[in-house]
Amino acid sequence: MQQYVCQVCGYVYDPEKGDPEGGIAPGTPFEDLPEDWACPLCGVDKDMFEPMEA
């Protein structure tokens, strides 16, 4: 699954791990994250994330 990186702080959202502390189950693709989901490290919105290069 595609990983996404926060352009502000460098946090990597890994769909295989999800965001358990944020209530996001492992296996949740980035595209399926709620619109109000924010970076767990710096708090920016989803639109500040970019797909990681392979």
C-alpha positions in Angstrom: 0.0 0.0 0.0 1.1 3.6 -0.7 2.7 5.5 2.1 2.2 9.2 2.5 4.6 11.7 4.1 3.8 15.0 5.9 5.4 17.9 4.0 5.7 19.8 7.3 7.3 17.4 9.8 8.1 14.3 7.8 5.7 11.9 9.6 5.0 8.9 7.4 1.5 7.5 7.3 1.9 3.7 6.7 -1.5 2.1 5.8 -0.3 -1.2 7.1 0.1 0.3 10.6 -2.7 2.8 10.5 -2.9 5.4 13.3 -4.1 3.4 16.3 -3.8 6.4 18.7 -6.0 8.4 16.3 -8.5 5.6 16.0 -7.4 4.5 12.5 -7.2 0.7 12.1 -4.3 -1.0 10.4 -5.0 -1.6 6.8 -6.7 1.7 6.2 -5.6 3.3 2.9 -4.7 7.0 3.1 -7.6 7.8 0.7 -10.0 6.3 3.3 -8.9 8.4 6.2 -11.6 10.8 7.5 -11.5 14.3 6.1 -10.8 15.7 9.6 -7.8 13.4 10.2 -4.7 15.3 11.0 -1.0 14.5 11.3 -0.4 13.0 14.7 2.9 14.8 15.1 2.3 18.4 13.9 -1.5 18.5 13.4 -1.7 19.7 9.8 -4.5 18.5 7.5 -4.5 15.6 5.0 -3.8 18.0 2.1 -0.3 18.6 3.5 0.6 14.9 2.7 2.2 13.7 -0.5 2.7 10.1 -1.8 6.1 8.8 -0.9 8.4 7.9 -3.8 9.1 4.2 -4.1 
